[in-house]
Amino acid sequence: MRKKTNFFYFLCISFLFLTTTTFAQKNALKDADNGFKNLRYFDAIELYKKAYTDLGDKSGKGDKATKARILFQVAECYRMLGDAKQEVQWYGKAIKANYPDDNDLLYKADAERQLGNYDDALTDYKAFKDKVPSNKAADAGIESCQKASEWKNNPTRYVVTDMVQINTKNRDYSPAYADRRFDEIYFVSTRPGGTGDKIDGNIGESFADIYDTKMDKNGKWSAPVPLPAPINTADNEGPMCFDHGFKTLYFTRCGVTKNKGVHCQIWYAERKGNTWGDPVMIPFQNDSTTYGYPTLSADDQELFFSSDMAGGYGKEDIYVSHYDKKAKTWGTPVNLGPDINTAGNEVFPFMHTDGTLYFSSDGWPGMGGLDIFKAAKLGPDKWGKVENMKYPINSEADDFGIVYEGTKERGYFASNRALGKGSDDIYSFNLPPLLFAITGTVRDDKTLKPIKGATVHMVGSDGSDNYIKTDTGGHYFYAAKSATERYVKQGASYILSADASDLEYLASKVKATVSTVGQNDSKTWIEDFTLTKADLTVRLKFPRVEYALDKAILTENSKDSLNYLVKLLKDNPTIKIELDAHTDPQGSEKHNMPLSQARAQSCVDYLISQGIDSARLKAKGWGFTQTLPGCSAADIAKMKTNEEKQAAYQADRRTEFRVLSFSYVPKGGLSHADSVRMERLKHAEVSGQGAEHKDSTEVNPPQQGPTPGNKPSPAPGGPMKPNGYEGMFYKKN
């Protein structure tokens, strides 16, 4: 993994040396080494390059070794400054010069990964693993490259946008909501115009201050202004949070105290009208340890932060302090343990209102630099599995400082990813809801013409029960039910059927089934229906009914066929039907007429046994008076083979039905369920005419402002955020 440094210490060192550092220029290499030792990397780079030039064309054994070391040290400076592009170049030179440190391969691989060059990074990780098989960093790097490629190819549904209205070419990061309406944010910036006029000589920008911006009713952000004293000072003020009443501000301050050296600590201030009172330092801190990135639990009783205090699992770990109500003070910090903390850096914690912990880390497998992770809270100081937020929340660069807008799936975070406006930019994010819809067309099964005014009924496992009528084109559309509710919801199954009984159509024979269970992407299903017109003069066929030879006794197979009619009658509770039985033209009419009547009655009796009211049924035997075309006795006599004749006889032996009316009303009226169904069928709204609202994926994401141009990003880095400095906590140079 990419090495991180204790930024708390580094940013204060830069402040301490701001006006006192000079170089003799007499021994460039010695001065460069001294600058590197004192964390003055920008100055050290120029001195190393001068020392390399001074060696000129010298090619002695010692000179070659010195040149190789200089190349490696330049690369190390760029690593500490987080300039991955330069790292790749200079580590490559050191490797070519045979510098005897295998870590140059590892660091070059880390830099390639942070640039998103995953194939090149994999090559270097594997080469490093071959040289140093005992070092597990290569395995972690290989895993990260493989996952990063997969995540970029399969992004999550989050939408990420650069907040160009408030970002500058300088470092802008660590946003925090500043009021309960979520239309005001505080954030950290190194832009000009802050408190004091000094410039941080290591980055060429102002020292970090906390800025305030507000969004107007049109969604436009005001010009950010720095908080006045006593919050902002000549020191660095950085990542902050509020209590959930927005009456207390907790923030990080890093500076130099006389006779006590450098330190970063967490302070808090109470709101006094439109200003803040004098800050007070949290009491459990000491001057030998660094603390920062405060965040509070939903009940304000737990303070989470990062620190490099002794006894941790890595460089910077996340700790929690519980508020002691009796003593009215914060208790001794507790390390969150190996379920959260690694040998790397865990920084920028944020506690969601649902108890989920979000944080940035370079110790867990990720895409590049710092990635944003989350872990559910399972109990007091117990956490679930750490999950990477994946792309596009994370990128190959540093991604950090996420905050959520209450319970909503939107908020802000910071990143130094490419194409931003500055080195560190603030980005908005939102998770559009999964949008499910079901649409289709209802048609006449014979003409295939669309049926206007047909009703499509949809019943859901979520308890929903809806009816909607087709429009003039026979179309229906189940989508948005209202501005805030949808017909088709996530994690449910639905059964749809079509009906047009008022137009003398039978209900659809086939029901459509749709399930959104396990669906991770928005989707629209197309489910078409065809309906049969119940013309009172037309007989309708259904599965073949068989009888015992020359008798009216139903076979078992025939009962299965008649169950088709049972279902049809239940699906169409107002129809009356006539069962028509026919025989073939063999034998006498005197024999066949009563046989066909008995067979028709057998069908009626079976339907009655299955709960169908006899008032809905009529039996009619036709003997062989209505043979099929081409199957009369005369036609059959002309047939040449016995097989043809038997096929014709079989075709004539049939049972059909026809709808007599749609006006059946049982004694005592329809059942409550059928009454409700018929009433809803009658009053169902027409699709597209008030039945649904406009379908939209808009979910009111945080205001982003205009789309930024494609501007290359400055070198990664930013105050109060870990980057490539060995042992640093923040990233202010």
Phi and psi in degrees as a GROMACS rama.xvg file:
@    title "Ramachandran Plot"
@    xaxis  label "Phi"
@    yaxis  label "Psi"
@TYPE xy
-67.6032  133.652  ARG-2
-72.8658  141.276  LYS-3
-118.159  160.833  LYS-4
-128.025  165.859  THR-5
-78.7684  96.652  ASN-6
-66.7544  -30.9208  PHE-7
-51.6498  -48.9201  PHE-8
-67.8247  -43.6691  TYR-9
-65.048  -43.1496  PHE-10
-67.1714  -30.7703  LEU-11
-75.1194  -35.9062  CYS-12
-59.8751  -41.6027  ILE-13
-63.2257  -36.0369  SER-14
-67.8973  -41.3263  PHE-15
-65.3818  -40.2908  LEU-16
-91.1467  1.80823  PHE-17
-54.901  -44.7257  LEU-18
-109.422  0.932435  THR-19
-113.351  -11.7058  THR-20
-85.8502  126.795  THR-21
-139.315  162.286  THR-22
-124.345  140.728  PHE-23
-71.8962  -26.8344  ALA-24
65.9564  7.71462  GLN-25
-82.9539  -38.1361  LYS-26
-128.339  92.3266  ASN-27
-59.8417  -41.7463  ALA-28
-66.9251  -42.4204  LEU-29
-64.6464  -42.7991  LYS-30
-65.9473  -37.6601  ASP-31
-62.9112  -45.4372  ALA-32
-61.7862  -38.3507  ASP-33
-66.276  -41.1807  ASN-34
-63.6926  -41.9652  GLY-35
-61.944  -43.2143  PHE-36
-61.5201  -33.3319  LYS-37
-97.4936  16.4461  ASN-38
69.2079  20.2256  LEU-39
-95.6739  71.4518  ARG-40
-69.1546  -40.3162  TYR-41
-59.9715  -45.9966  PHE-42
-66.0012  -38.8718  ASP-43
-63.7291  -36.9932  ALA-44
-57.2383  -48.7244  ILE-45
-64.9484  -36.8551  GLU-46
-69.7901  -40.0401  LEU-47
-61.8411  -43.0591  TYR-48
-63.5502  -37.5696  LYS-49
-65.4115  -42.5261  LYS-50
-61.7426  -38.514  ALA-51
-64.6856  -41.4671  TYR-52
-65.8286  -37.8394  THR-53
-62.3222  -30.3574  ASP-54
-71.5589  -21.05  LEU-55
53.8525  -130.554  GLY-56
-94.0053  14.3144  ASP-57
-60.6784  132.333  LYS-58
-129.214  18.8044  SER-59
-65.6341  164.27  GLY-60
-57.3957  -44.0519  LYS-61
-68.0028  -37.2885  GLY-62
-65.4468  -41.0611  ASP-63
-62.8708  -41.5289  LYS-64
-65.1161  -40.2603  ALA-65
-65.0132  -43.2881  THR-66
-60.7286  -43.0774  LYS-67
-62.1887  -40.5278  ALA-68
-65.5373  -39.0668  ARG-69
-62.2782  -43.7608  ILE-70
-59.8977  -42.3432  LEU-71
-65.0006  -40.8824  PHE-72
-67.0358  -36.1014  GLN-73
-62.1635  -44.5049  VAL-74
-60.6084  -39.4846  ALA-75
-63.03  -39.6092  GLU-76
-61.2029  -45.4637  CYS-77
-65.4744  -33.5563  TYR-78
-64.2222  -42.3654  ARG-79
-65.3541  -28.6255  MET-80
-89.5354  -6.07564  LEU-81
76.2348  23.1894  GLY-82
-94.8283  86.1077  ASP-83
-62.6953  -36.5867  ALA-84
-61.4798  -45.0704  LYS-85
-70.202  -33.0307  GLN-86
-57.3873  -49.7671  GLU-87
-56.9819  -43.2083  VAL-88
-65.1252  -47.3136  GLN-89
-81.4106  -33.1313  TRP-90
-65.8334  -36.2735  TYR-91
-60.2811  -40.3613  GLY-92
-66.2598  -40.9254  LYS-93
-64.3152  -40.8483  ALA-94
-62.9077  -43.364  ILE-95
-64.9237  -31.1283  LYS-96
-84.6269  6.54954  ALA-97
61.9374  40.4177  ASN-98
-65.5056  130.128  TYR-99
-81.702  56.561  PRO-100
-141.1  109.114  ASP-101
-65.3696  -15.9258  ASP-102
-64.631  -18.6981  ASN-103
-61.5166  -34.2862  ASP-104
-66.4877  -42.6282  LEU-105
-64.5174  -45.7767  LEU-106
-67.2909  -36.568  TYR-107
-64.6614  -40.575  LYS-108
-62.4014  -42.7832  ALA-109
-59.7052  -43.0657  ASP-110
-66.5696  -41.2442  ALA-111
-59.4641  -41.5284  GLU-112
-64.8414  -39.3442  ARG-113
-68.9899  -21.5321  GLN-114
-86.9307  -5.60016  LEU-115
85.0462  9.93533  GLY-116
-88.2686  71.8586  ASN-117
-68.4052  -33.7784  TYR-118
-65.6542  -44.4848  ASP-119
-65.4678  -39.1083  ASP-120
-62.7463  -42.5872  ALA-121
-60.5185  -41.3642  LEU-122
-60.1408  -44.2514  THR-123
-70.9485  -38.4749  ASP-124
-61.4605  -42.7911  TYR-125
-66.7499  -37.4328  LYS-126
-65.4712  -40.3319  ALA-127
-65.5934  -39.8638  PHE-128
-64.1551  -36.5338  LYS-129
-64.4228  -35.9069  ASP-130
-79.8314  -38.0673  LYS-131
-130.028  73.6938  VAL-132
-63.0202  -20.8137  PRO-133
-79.3226  -16.0869  SER-134
-84.7262  118.083  ASN-135
-80.4615  -5.32931  LYS-136
-61.3576  -34.308  ALA-137
-65.3781  -40.9545  ALA-138
-60.9287  -42.6148  ASP-139
-64.4683  -39.6871  ALA-140
-65.9418  -41.677  GLY-141
-62.5258  -45.048  ILE-142
-60.6481  -42.1862  GLU-143
-63.2364  -42.3119  SER-144
-62.87  -43.2897  CYS-145
-64.1849  -43.9601  GLN-146
-68.1424  -40.588  LYS-147
-61.0561  -43.6133  ALA-148
-62.56  -41.7494  SER-149
-64.0021  -42.858  GLU-150
-66.9344  -38.1414  TRP-151
-68.1224  -33.5475  LYS-152
-77.3345  -19.5625  ASN-153
-132.816  70.3135  ASN-154
-66.0247  155.5  PRO-155
-74.547  178.301  THR-156
-85.1036  1.06949  ARG-157
-63.785  141.943  TYR-158
-108.864  124.336  VAL-159
-117.617  132.296  VAL-160
-139.38  135.671  THR-161
-67.6259  130.674  ASP-162
-83.3032  73.2921  MET-163
-65.8173  -19.94  VAL-164
-65.3934  -29.6962  GLN-165
-117.027  -12.9232  ILE-166
-79.1125  154  ASN-167
-129.465  -178.06  THR-168
-72.8001  -11.5221  LYS-169
-87.2486  -168.224  ASN-170
-90.7281  121.872  ARG-171
-128.632  122.864  ASP-172
-163.387  -178.22  TYR-173
51.6552  60.8904  SER-174
-72.5266  152.149  PRO-175
-147.932  132.302  ALA-176
-64.8709  137.208  TYR-177
-113.667  -0.878352  ALA-178
-153.88  165.398  ASP-179
-70.9858  -13.6789  ARG-180
-86.5504  -7.70899  ARG-181
60.237  29.1907  PHE-182
-113.607  17.0148  ASP-183
-140.275  134.119  GLU-184
-131.398  146.95  ILE-185
-101.234  149.283  TYR-186
-155.349  169.598  PHE-187
-101.908  140.71  VAL-188
-150.454  150.416  SER-189
-107.958  20.2671  THR-190
-65.8436  157.227  ARG-191
-63.9504  156.321  PRO-192
98.2782  7.6546  GLY-193
-82.3432  -165.669  GLY-194
-70.6767  127.644  THR-195
82.4294  167.708  GLY-196
-120.44  13.3278  ASP-197
-82.458  151.332  LYS-198
-113.677  135.184  ILE-199
-72.0114  110.941  ASP-200
-64.328  -17.7069  GLY-201
-82.1267  -26.089  ASN-202
-120.305  -10.1668  ILE-203
72.9015  22.0688  GLY-204
-130  170.091  GLU-205
-67.0626  160.135  SER-206
-67.9433  153.671  PHE-207
-71.9134  137.241  ALA-208
-129.702  163.245  ASP-209
-92.0008  129.716  ILE-210
-115.055  157.808  TYR-211
-124.663  136.739  ASP-212
-142.724  148.039  THR-213
-127.125  146.855  LYS-214
-99.1932  131.486  MET-215
-84.6405  -178.242  ASP-216
-66.9618  -16.4093  LYS-217
-94.0263  4.17088  ASN-218
83.2548  14.4766  GLY-219
-97.8844  136.477  LYS-220
-86.2168  140.192  TRP-221
-73.6188  162.163  SER-222
-63.1714  123.602  ALA-223
-61.402  140.937  PRO-224
-127.254  143.013  VAL-225
-72.46  145.704  PRO-226
-66.3661  140.072  LEU-227
-74.8149  170.793  PRO-228
-59.9247  147.232  ALA-229
-95.5369  10.5944  PRO-230
-75.8698  -60.6604  ILE-231
-82.5935  140.63  ASN-232
-137.933  -170.586  THR-233
-71.7414  -14.9365  ALA-234
-79.8499  -176.125  ASP-235
-90.4878  125.619  ASN-236
-110.347  135.72  GLU-237
-140.253  -143.137  GLY-238
-45.6177  136.877  PRO-239
-141.722  171.331  MET-240
-152.847  171.233  CYS-241
-122.13  156.14  PHE-242
-70.3995  170.893  ASP-243
-81.6571  2.58194  HIS-244
-101.863  -2.18634  GLY-245
58.4836  32.7786  PHE-246
-104.736  -16.6556  LYS-247
-127.444  131.707  THR-248
-106.478  124.624  LEU-249
-107.07  132.177  TYR-250
-149.131  166.831  PHE-251
-99.7323  136.079  THR-252
-130.65  131.944  ARG-253
-125.026  128.017  CYS-254
-163.818  -166.818  GLY-255
-119.831  127.685  VAL-256
-109.24  133.767  THR-257
-56.5944  130.524  LYS-258
68.6509  3.71628  ASN-259
-123.454  -5.06644  LYS-260
78.5848  -157.901  GLY-261
-91.8243  150.636  VAL-262
-165.818  153.428  HIS-263
-125.639  134.347  CYS-264
-142.661  165.012  GLN-265
-96.5393  129.921  ILE-266
-120.522  163.235  TRP-267
-139.613  152.812  TYR-268
-141.128  144.265  ALA-269
-93.1896  143.156  GLU-270
-70.9125  132.751  ARG-271
-123.012  86.6652  LYS-272
66.6101  -119.343  GLY-273
-95.7615  6.42557  ASN-274
-126.546  -176.991  THR-275
-118.331  144.764  TRP-276
-75.2163  -179.67  GLY-277
-64.826  131.823  ASP-278
-66.561  148.022  PRO-279
-125.338  136.404  VAL-280
-80.0256  138.447  MET-281
-60.2433  130.2  ILE-282
-70.3573  -23.9215  PRO-283
-75.3022  -2.72181  PHE-284
-84.7622  157.701  GLN-285
-133.111  166.227  ASN-286
-77.3476  -10.1821  ASP-287
-95.9199  -1.79556  SER-288
-127.336  150.191  THR-289
-103.162  144.684  THR-290
-138.412  147.486  TYR-291
-177.194  -178.923  GLY-292
57.5455  56.7145  TYR-293
-71.0811  147.37  PRO-294
-151.832  147.434  THR-295
-111.9  150.831  LEU-296
-71.0675  168.377  SER-297
-61.4062  -30.6549  ALA-298
-94.4357  7.06814  ASP-299
63.2156  17.4183  ASP-300
-100.376  -5.2484  GLN-301
-129.643  128.766  GLU-302
-110.02  114.98  LEU-303
-100.622  144.49  PHE-304
-161.713  172.178  PHE-305
-110.207  149.623  SER-306
-157.82  156.614  SER-307
-104.239  24.2844  ASP-308
-59.2666  153.073  MET-309
-61.2845  150.012  ALA-310
89.4237  7.47667  GLY-311
-82.3852  -175.668  GLY-312
-95.8764  -16.4524  TYR-313
-154.217  -150.974  GLY-314
-72.3057  -55.759  LYS-315
-128.176  127.448  GLU-316
-114.457  162.203  ASP-317
-95.8134  134  ILE-318
-122.792  164.765  TYR-319
-133.515  140.902  VAL-320
-119.724  130.054  SER-321
-95.0864  137.449  HIS-322
-77.8764  129.828  TYR-323
-94.2927  105.059  ASP-324
-65.6553  -35.2523  LYS-325
-68.4733  -47.565  LYS-326
-81.637  -11.8614  ALA-327
54.58  48.8551  LYS-328
-154.196  167.043  THR-329
-84.877  136.547  TRP-330
-80.511  178.633  GLY-331
-62.7231  129.999  THR-332
-61.1833  145.376  PRO-333
-121.364  129.932  VAL-334
-69.1099  136.494  ASN-335
-70.7611  -9.98566  LEU-336
86.7045  179.246  GLY-337
-70.812  -10.7132  PRO-338
-66.9012  -22.9856  ASP-339
-117.478  -48.9683  ILE-340
-86.5497  147.307  ASN-341
-127.437  -172.109  THR-342
-74.5341  -7.95508  ALA-343
-95.3482  -140.121  GLY-344
-112.537  129.774  ASN-345
-118.009  112.87  GLU-346
-139.768  174.739  VAL-347
52.135  53.9771  PHE-348
-68.8209  149.456  PRO-349
-143.568  127.714  PHE-350
-96.7546  117.161  MET-351
-74.5112  156.775  HIS-352
-63.588  -21.8708  THR-353
-86.9169  3.90856  ASP-354
93.9865  -2.97507  GLY-355
-74.4829  135.389  THR-356
-95.4235  123.816  LEU-357
-108.351  143.689  TYR-358
-161.374  166.283  PHE-359
-108.608  146.908  SER-360
-152.843  148.244  SER-361
-112.643  8.05843  ASP-362
-96.0338  -26.7919  GLY-363
-88.8167  152.217  TRP-364
-56.7527  127.495  PRO-365
-146.305  -171.165  GLY-366
-85.4023  -28.7208  MET-367
-164.953  -96.3379  GLY-368
-86.022  -118.181  GLY-369
-76.537  133.32  LEU-370
-114.583  154.984  ASP-371
-92.9219  131.965  ILE-372
-125.433  167.761  PHE-373
-142.91  154.185  LYS-374
-148.332  130.163  ALA-375
-73.91  146.882  ALA-376
-85.5695  122.851  LYS-377
-97.5122  -17.638  LEU-378
174.605  -173.399  GLY-379
-55.9887  113.668  PRO-380
57.1375  27.6447  ASP-381
-121.605  138.489  LYS-382
-131.433  148.948  TRP-383
-82.1193  -168.532  GLY-384
-63.8833  135.064  LYS-385
-75.5764  129.007  VAL-386
-121.733  133.414  GLU-387
-75.5355  136.731  ASN-388
-74.2364  -10.6621  MET-389
62.5202  -178.382  LYS-390
-81.825  138.008  TYR-391
-99.0926  4.57709  PRO-392
-60.3138  -47.0519  ILE-393
-96.3289  156.929  ASN-394
-141.942  -174.98  SER-395
-72.9229  -11.6031  GLU-396
-94.0707  -158.559  ALA-397
-90.0326  129.636  ASP-398
-128.677  128.189  ASP-399
-164.276  168.359  PHE-400
67.5093  42.9361  GLY-401
-77.5421  143.762  ILE-402
-138.337  145.671  VAL-403
-109.165  148.77  TYR-404
-84.1318  84.5372  GLU-405
60.2294  -126.673  GLY-406
-91.9678  -1.46719  THR-407
-80.9999  154.83  LYS-408
-86.9496  57.1989  GLU-409
-157.979  161.274  ARG-410
167.922  -146.411  GLY-411
-141.03  158.657  TYR-412
-155.598  177.453  PHE-413
-121.224  154.618  ALA-414
-159.397  150.519  SER-415
-108.559  31.2931  ASN-416
-62.8123  160.726  ARG-417
-62.8944  156.165  ALA-418
71.2893  13.5795  LEU-419
-78.5691  175.432  GLY-420
-79.0328  -32.5536  LYS-421
-135.111  -162.761  GLY-422
-73.6681  -53.3741  SER-423
-110.533  124.164  ASP-424
-119.79  154.994  ASP-425
-93.4935  133.642  ILE-426
-120.52  143.626  TYR-427
-92.2849  154.729  SER-428
-142.438  152.034  PHE-429
-152.874  154.029  ASN-430
-110.475  101.477  LEU-431
-59.7361  143.26  PRO-432
-67.835  153.979  PRO-433
-68.8613  123.806  LEU-434
-107.937  114.979  LEU-435
-112.54  143.13  PHE-436
-148.207  153.722  ALA-437
-128.98  129.069  ILE-438
-139.149  168.959  THR-439
170.145  -173.316  GLY-440
-131.282  141.436  THR-441
-106.237  127.121  VAL-442
-130.16  159.695  ARG-443
-72.131  130.12  ASP-444
-70.8495  -16.1076  ASP-445
-94.004  -51.9186  LYS-446
-88.5382  -19.607  THR-447
64.0203  15.7128  LEU-448
-78.7042  144.707  LYS-449
-65.1126  146.681  PRO-450
-105.441  112.298  ILE-451
-78.3149  134.975  LYS-452
85.6404  7.5662  GLY-453
-69.8994  153.42  ALA-454
-110.347  130.213  THR-455
-107.223  120.498  VAL-456
-100.973  131.718  HIS-457
-128.746  122.882  MET-458
-115.04  131.758  VAL-459
-114.837  153.154  GLY-460
-67.5173  -12.4913  SER-461
-85.2822  7.908  ASP-462
91.2982  -0.297752  GLY-463
-76.9506  153.14  SER-464
-152.315  102.144  ASP-465
-128.689  150.645  ASN-466
-128.234  142.765  TYR-467
-149.958  141.473  ILE-468
-95.422  150.492  LYS-469
-76.6702  153.697  THR-470
-85.5056  -167.228  ASP-471
-63.4194  -22.356  THR-472
-95.4756  8.74221  GLY-473
77.4934  12.862  GLY-474
-92.2162  149.421  HIS-475
-131.276  158.801  TYR-476
-152.817  108.172  PHE-477
-95.5172  107.855  TYR-478
-140.008  -107.03  ALA-479
-82.6103  123.326  ALA-480
-84.1381  -35.1923  LYS-481
-152.453  -173.088  SER-482
-66.3157  -22.0871  ALA-483
-123.389  -1.57769  THR-484
-132.562  147.092  GLU-485
-120.872  152.496  ARG-486
-66.8243  -44.6914  TYR-487
-103.467  116.551  VAL-488
-109.743  163.305  LYS-489
-71.104  141.918  GLN-490
75.2267  27.5603  GLY-491
-134.323  163.386  ALA-492
-119.854  149.34  SER-493
-135.075  144.823  TYR-494
-119.09  128.612  ILE-495
-119.609  143.912  LEU-496
-144.002  157.778  SER-497
-116.32  149.859  ALA-498
-149.732  141.621  ASP-499
-148.96  48.5185  ALA-500
-62.9287  -32.3268  SER-501
-68.8838  -15.1318  ASP-502
-104.832  13.2761  LEU-503
63.6549  39.6106  GLU-504
-110.512  146.327  TYR-505
-78.6106  150.61  LEU-506
-61.539  155.964  ALA-507
-58.9866  137.69  SER-508
-71.6509  -34.3501  LYS-509
-110.948  135.198  VAL-510
-98.649  146.484  LYS-511
-96.8053  142.778  ALA-512
-122.007  129.575  THR-513
-130.265  137.864  VAL-514
-130.968  133.562  SER-515
-100.829  4.07535  THR-516
-63.1109  126.39  VAL-517
80.4633  1.2506  GLY-518
-79.2712  121.735  GLN-519
-106.434  2.06627  ASN-520
-133.321  151.47  ASP-521
-60.6644  146.367  SER-522
-156.43  146.473  LYS-523
-118.429  123.01  THR-524
-92.975  143.986  TRP-525
-110.853  116.386  ILE-526
-127.883  106.414  GLU-527
-94.7351  155.223  ASP-528
-132.465  148.991  PHE-529
-122.443  138.959  THR-530
-118.713  148.882  LEU-531
-96.522  127.146  THR-532
-73.7193  125.921  LYS-533
-91.1755  67.7658  ALA-534
-65.0228  125.051  ASP-535
-65.1223  -13.784  LEU-536
-99.5916  -2.06547  THR-537
-112.985  129.022  VAL-538
-82.8595  144.075  ARG-539
-112.398  140.026  LEU-540
-89.1659  156.421  LYS-541
-148.219  174.35  PHE-542
-49.2356  140.946  PRO-543
-55.9774  133.478  ARG-544
-102.419  129.088  VAL-545
-113.599  146.87  GLU-546
-126.655  161.3  TYR-547
-63.0197  152.19  ALA-548
-54.9056  121.435  LEU-549
59.6192  24.5243  ASP-550
-135.43  174.829  LYS-551
-104.733  12.3785  ALA-552
-79.2437  127.95  ILE-553
-75.6901  138.758  LEU-554
-81.1612  165.979  THR-555
-61.1532  -37.8311  GLU-556
-62.0543  -33.703  ASN-557
-67.1407  -32.9448  SER-558
-64.4119  -38.175  LYS-559
-62.1434  -39.4542  ASP-560
-65.3821  -41.6719  SER-561
-69.2868  -21.8814  LEU-562
-63.5949  -23.6736  ASN-563
-59.0187  -43.3788  TYR-564
-70.0424  -35.0165  LEU-565
-57.6548  -48.3084  VAL-566
-63.754  -43.1612  LYS-567
-60.6638  -41.8448  LEU-568
-68.2507  -33.7665  LEU-569
-74.5844  -33.9054  LYS-570
-73.4902  -22.3297  ASP-571
-123.976  76.8495  ASN-572
-68.7888  -5.94251  PRO-573
-109.875  2.54147  THR-574
-90.4527  149.909  ILE-575
-113.929  141.403  LYS-576
-129.635  160.002  ILE-577
-116.48  127.971  GLU-578
-90.4286  120.02  LEU-579
-111.682  118.805  ASP-580
-107.501  138.324  ALA-581
-127.79  149.243  HIS-582
-113.849  171.527  THR-583
-85.9875  165.408  ASP-584
-81.4605  35.7008  PRO-585
-100.668  145.477  GLN-586
81.0331  -172.912  GLY-587
-93.5823  159.371  SER-588
-64.7114  -35.869  GLU-589
-60.1007  -33.6385  LYS-590
-83.2831  -42.018  HIS-591
-76.8669  -31.7353  ASN-592
-63.3099  -52.5536  MET-593
-66.4744  -30.5699  PRO-594
-63.2567  -44.701  LEU-595
-66.5827  -36.5932  SER-596
-64.4707  -42.4049  GLN-597
-64.1913  -38.5004  ALA-598
-66.2665  -42.3377  ARG-599
-61.4494  -40.5239  ALA-600
-67.4552  -34.9639  GLN-601
-58.6821  -39.7477  SER-602
-65.371  -44.847  CYS-603
-60.679  -44.8826  VAL-604
-60.5745  -38.9482  ASP-605
-65.2762  -42.4825  TYR-606
-62.6688  -39.6029  LEU-607
-62.3827  -39.915  ILE-608
-64.4492  -18.8829  SER-609
-97.4247  14.3125  GLN-610
95.1074  8.69718  GLY-611
-87.5  131.291  ILE-612
-63.5855  132.332  ASP-613
-62.0917  -23.9027  SER-614
-66.309  -14.3862  ALA-615
-94.3938  -2.69913  ARG-616
-124.015  143.787  LEU-617
-139.902  133.042  LYS-618
-103.316  136.53  ALA-619
-142.396  122.988  LYS-620
-101.859  133.828  GLY-621
-114.474  3.11619  TRP-622
55.4884  -134.371  GLY-623
-113.408  31.1364  PHE-624
-77.4041  -14.5777  THR-625
-131.422  60.4258  GLN-626
-66.8001  157.512  THR-627
-71.8121  154.813  LEU-628
-54.9222  129.924  PRO-629
83.1733  2.2387  GLY-630
-122.963  22.7832  CYS-631
-72.9043  168.898  SER-632
-58.4987  -39.7614  ALA-633
-66.9453  -41.0395  ALA-634
-64.676  -42.9597  ASP-635
-66.7624  -36.3896  ILE-636
-61.3291  -27.1529  ALA-637
-82.8715  -11.6239  LYS-638
-69.8551  143.464  MET-639
-82.2339  -34.7971  LYS-640
-113.885  155.508  THR-641
-65.813  -32.8939  ASN-642
-62.441  -42.5408  GLU-643
-62.9048  -42.9219  GLU-644
-63.8748  -43.4779  LYS-645
-65.8842  -35.8014  GLN-646
-64.8877  -38.3727  ALA-647
-68.4008  -43.0814  ALA-648
-59.2309  -42.9926  TYR-649
-64.5425  -39.2367  GLN-650
-63.2386  -37.0928  ALA-651
-69.5935  -31.7027  ASP-652
-79.1457  94.7575  ARG-653
-145.44  158.499  ARG-654
-125.281  129.569  THR-655
-127.582  172.677  GLU-656
-140.39  160.114  PHE-657
-141.469  150.282  ARG-658
-82.0828  126.863  VAL-659
-87.9421  -36.3625  LEU-660
-167.954  167.948  SER-661
-113.178  26.9339  PHE-662
-111.819  13.9712  SER-663
-67.3254  131.508  TYR-664
-133.156  118.429  VAL-665
-68.223  161.874  PRO-666
-59.9493  129.08  LYS-667
87.2571  -1.59442  GLY-668
88.847  172.476  GLY-669
-66.2565  155.718  LEU-670
-62.0504  160.076  SER-671
-57.3456  -43.8737  HIS-672
-61.9491  -44.855  ALA-673
-68.6182  -35.3439  ASP-674
-63.0302  -46.6095  SER-675
-61.8316  -43.159  VAL-676
-61.3491  -47.4111  ARG-677
-64.7501  -37.2023  MET-678
-67.2747  -40.8511  GLU-679
-71.5052  -34.0162  ARG-680
-60.2003  -41.456  LEU-681
-66.6689  -39.1333  LYS-682
-105.41  9.67387  HIS-683
-59.4785  139.137  ALA-684
-77.4778  154.829  GLU-685
-78.6763  135.167  VAL-686
-56.9818  128.899  SER-687
88.0313  -0.733231  GLY-688
-127.265  56.578  GLN-689
100.871  -11.63  GLY-690
-73.9441  -30.2126  ALA-691
-132.563  158.885  GLU-692
-98.566  168.057  HIS-693
-56.8295  130.962  LYS-694
-82.3853  129.771  ASP-695
-150.4  148.559  SER-696
-95.3585  2.35479  THR-697
-69.4034  133.925  GLU-698
-131.569  28.8076  VAL-699
52.6176  61.1994  ASN-700
-65.9883  161.57  PRO-701
-55.3619  146.702  PRO-702
-62.2378  128.549  GLN-703
-108.95  -24.2646  GLN-704
83.0449  -170.533  GLY-705
-65.493  159.741  PRO-706
-71.607  130.701  THR-707
-73.015  155.924  PRO-708
-79.2855  169.318  GLY-709
-83.6887  82.4931  ASN-710
-107.928  128.924  LYS-711
-59.3502  145.821  PRO-712
-83.4455  142.134  SER-713
-63.1414  173.32  PRO-714
-56.9192  141.102  ALA-715
-58.7776  150.816  PRO-716
145.63  154.797  GLY-717
179.023  150.245  GLY-718
-58.0938  146.412  PRO-719
56.4961  38.6908  MET-720
-147.952  128.238  LYS-721
-61.6338  141.937  PRO-722
-139.463  -129.737  ASN-723
-88.5829  15.9368  GLY-724
-88.7824  126.812  TYR-725
-60.325  118.553  GLU-726
81.1699  6.10436  GLY-727
-85.8571  159.303  MET-728
-106.518  -48.0741  PHE-729
-100.013  -163.253  TYR-730
-134.219  25.2367  LYS-731
-89.8376  123.363  LYS-732
